[in-house]
Amino acid sequence: MKNGGAMTGLKSRKIIYALVVAACLSAIALRVKVVRAGRIRPIISYYAQWQKDGKPVEVKTVESKDLPVYSRFTVKVSDGRLAEGFVTGDVKDVLREGQDIYDEDRAVPCAAVRKAGKELDIGTGMFPVQVIFNSPRDPGAFFVVSAHTRTLRDVLAVPNEVLDISGGEYFIWQDDNGFARKKKVSVGARDGYGAVITSGLRSGDKVVFNGQSGLRENEKLLVQEQPAAVGEEKKQ
């Protein structure tokens, strides 16, 4: 009898455990559904708002202006403030003694040209240059510096991120009275930072700078307030 009672109690406990586990699993499944529904709801709401008010984008007005071009080169500190490096022939031709040299951010001059050699270095195929830093730097350290070498007059320039490249052609998204317009443009000088637009864009045009991914022709735009004016310096 004792064994029978023990077996009955064991079976009862197993049933209770099974019911508890089932209840926990049901609660977990319900919570997952609630979480998923909570995630989907904002997405649906955001998409509906997007369709009603337009896709949020950042728009800037581009203006023609003179664009300074900076050429970069590497120098190695040889002794205190003195550093030496090499430049191409076209850069050598425009460097002048005492000319300002900048670090990569070009916020303020960090050095000045001491000398630009006229004799070609056979080993590098370039021309030697010396600069004097404003303050001592670690001997043997390398620095990428830049010098203003020319100015492009009255040009339109945009960052590379603005360009929509398709099939080897360049396009730009414009804000045309609150609607997206995809315009083909021609690009002149271009480097890793930006491009000069030679045709397809006019001074005063409103260009989509952010949010162009997934844009469609004639799609309504919700323009976010941004500072106007574009005219970024160009590096070589």
N, C-alpha and C positions, 0 to 999 in steps of 0.2 A: 504493500500500500504506500509505504513511504516513497519507494522508487516511482510509483505511478504519479504521486503528487508532485514529485520533483520534476518529472518529465513534463507534466501539465504546466507547471510554473515556467519552465524553460521555454516551452512553446509560446506561452503568453508574452514573455519578455521579447522573444524574437519577433512576434507580431507587432508589438509596441515599437521596437527599434525600426522595423520596416516602415511603419506608418510615419515615424519621425523623419526618417531619411527621405521618404516620398514627399513629405510636406516641405522639407528643406529644398529639394530639387525643384518643386513647383514654384517656391518663392524665388529661387534663383532665376528660373526661366522667365517668370513674370517681370522681375527686375530688369533682365536683359532686354525684354521687349519694351519696357518703359524707357530705358536709356536710349535704345535705338530710335524710338519714336521721338524722344526729346532732341536727338541729334538731327533727325530728318526735318523736324518742324522748322527750325531756324533756316535751314537750307531752302526749304520750299518758300518760306516767308521772304527770305532775301531775294530769291529768284523772282518772286511775284513783284516785289518792290522794284527790282532792277527793270523788269518789263514795263512797269508803270512810269517810273521816273527817269529811266535811262541808265546805261552802264556807267559806273563811277570812273572817271578818267582825270588825269592831270594834263592841263593844256597850257602851253606857253606861246607867246607871240614872238616870232623870230624877226630880227631886224638886221639889215645890212650894216656892217661896220668893219673897221680895220681890224685885222686879226694878226697878232704877233705870233711868229713861228719860232719855236725854241728847238735847238739841236742838242742832243744829249751825247755825252761821252764819259768815259771812265778814267779816273786819275788815281794814282797811287802815291800816298804820302811818303816822301823820301826823308824829310828832316823837319820836324816841327810844323811850320806852316806851309812849307813848300811841297807841292805835289806835281807829278808829271803824268802825261798820258799821250794819246795819239788821236788825231782827228782826220777826217777826209779832206780832200783838196778844196771842195767848195766851202767847207766850214773854216778852214785855215785862211781863205781869202778874205773873209769878213771879220775875223777876230782882230781886235786892236789892243795894244798895251793899255792896261788899266780898265778894260771893259768888265762890267759886272758879270759874275758867275753865280749861279743859283744852285741850291740843293734841289731835289726832285719836286718839292712842293712849291718852289719858286715864290715863297712868301716874302723873303727879304734876301738881298745879296749875301752870300756866304764867303765869297772870294773875289779875286780879280785876276785878269790875264796878266801874267808877267812877261811871257814871250811865246810867240807862235813861230816855230821853225819854218824856214823856207826850203830846206833840203828834205827830200823824200827819204824815209827810213826803209831800206831795202828789206829788212826782216819782216816788217808789218805791211808795207805798201801804203803807209799813211804818213802824216806829218806830225812831228813831236810838238807838244804844247806844255807850257808850265803855268801853273796858277799858284797864287798865294792866298791861303785861307785867312780869314779875319782873326782866327784864334788857333792855337796849336791843336793838332790832331795826332792820333796814335801813329807812330812810324810803321810803315808797311801796310796800313789799312787802305782799302779801296773804297772809292766813293763815286757814285753816278751823279754827275753835275750837268747843268745845261746853260746854254748861252743864247741870247736873242740874236738870231742870224738874219732874219728878214721879216717883212710885214706884208701880208696879203691885203690889198686895198678893197674896201667896199664889197665884202663877200658875205654870204649866208653860210653859217656853219651850224651843224647839229651833232650831238653825241651819237656814237655808233648804235646805242641801244634804241634810238628812235627809228632807225632804218629797218624796213621789212624787206628782206632779201629773198627773192623767189625766181628760180630759173635763171640766175645770173643777172637779174634786173633788180633795181632798187625802187622801193615804194615808201611813201610816207602817209600816215593817217592824219587827216586834217579835221578840224572842227568847223563845219559849214553850217552856221546858224543853228547849232545844237544837234547836228546829225553828222555821222561819220562818213568821210569821203576818202577813198584810197587813191592816191595820186602817184603816178610814175615820175621819178626824178632822175636826173643825171648827176653823177658824182665826179668831182675833180680830184683834188688832193685828198687823200685819206690815210690815216694811220691808226694805231691802236686805241686812240682816244676819241676821234671824231672825224667828220667828213665835211668837205666844202661842197655845197649844192650849186651846180652851175645852171640847171634849168629845171622847170617843173614846180618851183617854189618862189614866191615873191616876198619881199620885205613887208611885214605886217600880217602875214598869214598866221593863223592859229594852228599849231601843231600839237598832236597828242604825244606827250612825253612819257606817260606811264598809264598802264591800263589797256594798251592796244592789243594785248593777247586775246584772241578769240573774237575780236571785233568783226562786224559784218558791214558791208556797204549799206548806207542809209540808216544804220542803227542809231537810235536815240541816245544822246550822251548826257550824263549828269556830271557837269564840270566842277571839279574841286577847286577852290580858290588857291591860286599859286602866284608867287611873284612873277611879274612879266619880265621880258627881255632875255635874250640869249646872245651870247657872244663869247664863247669859250676860247681860251688861248690854245694854240695848236703846237704839238710837239713833233719832233722828227726822231 
